[in-house]
Amino acid sequence: MTERPAPLHLVLGEEELLIERAVAAVTAQARACTDDPDSMPVDRMRAGDASTAELAEMLSPSLFAEDRVIILESAAEAGKDAVAVVQDAAKSPPDGMVLMVLHSGGGRAKALAPALQKLGAVVHNCAKLKGNERAEFVRNEFRAAGVRPSADVVQTLLEAVGSELRELAAACSQLAADTGGKVDIAAVRRYYSGKAEVSGFDVAELAVAGDRPAAMEALRWATDRGVPAVLLADALADSVHTIARVGSAGRGDPFKLAPELGMPPWKVKKAQAQARGWNPTSIGTALQVVASLNADVKGGAADTNYALEHALSRILDLHGN
């Protein structure tokens, strides 16, 4: 039986990927301790925007003391009265509740973070990483995938991909999978040469936003710098599929839709904004375009650069139609 998580957690810092991982880990641990994991409530609220009445209601004991996870976001921006409600609940969380408070470490409610630590909160350090810390992050990501990278491999990946943790994590995972765990400098350069200057995600976001001049320029810059065609095609497909999934889910609260869609709230919110330039017909056609492109860049086309430009142009034509 999995050990039940502590009742009080402080997720401290502003690094989105680390925050998401901390929340996901504690939530998964709590669910593993219940008889019916899928039905366990997980409620999120922005403490900085909520009224004291809303906070008090969410943090009050439930009638049957059922297991639940409460995630309070933007706690650093909470007002004085809201902070008092959170602190009162944190002193003795109701039976069955796991309370997670997400705090940047600063803000007008700066004092809340040390107060929660004094109350015994389990602290999850999610501060922005610096130079040596990013290198250690890359090493840990590789080790989790069963790879023991050399210092040169780590440095080459950092230089090629940049400092964004989400992209670094994705790069480590892809390299480990595609090389069978034999990651060397040549593999990093083959996959990610030039990626720090412009990534597939940059091209994809410009494409689904309908910015033709910027998207075409970014694509040519990426291909000139050696970004692999398969990565560009995958990024474009990911953006189109994300808009399709989020668009079909409607205009609900990103925080409520996120668990249903299996995406972080920030990604749902971004896709909801992007989806305004699309309709069911145009997104359906775009899905066909990226499916064909996937086959083209994996050997189906004689000229992958032409295939990429042609697909990108079609996506841009569809936007807004």
Buried (B, 14 or more C-beta within 10 A) or exposed (E): EEEBBBBBBBBBBBBBBBBBBBBEEBBEBBBBBBEEEEEBEBBBBBBBEBEBEBBBEBBEEEEEEEBBBBBBBBBBBBBEEBBBBBBEBBEEBBEBBBBBBBBBBEBEBEEBBEBBBEBEBBBBEBEEBEEEEBBEBBBEBBEEBEBEBEEEBBBBBBEBBBEBBBBBBBBBBBBBEBBEEEBBBEBBBBBBBBBBBBBBBBBBBBBBBBBBEBBBBBBBBBBEBBBBBBBBBBBBBBBBBBBBBBBEBEEEEBBBBBEEBEBBBEBBBBBBEBBEBBEEEBBEBBBEBBEBBBEBBEEEBEEBBEBBBBBBBBBBBBBEE
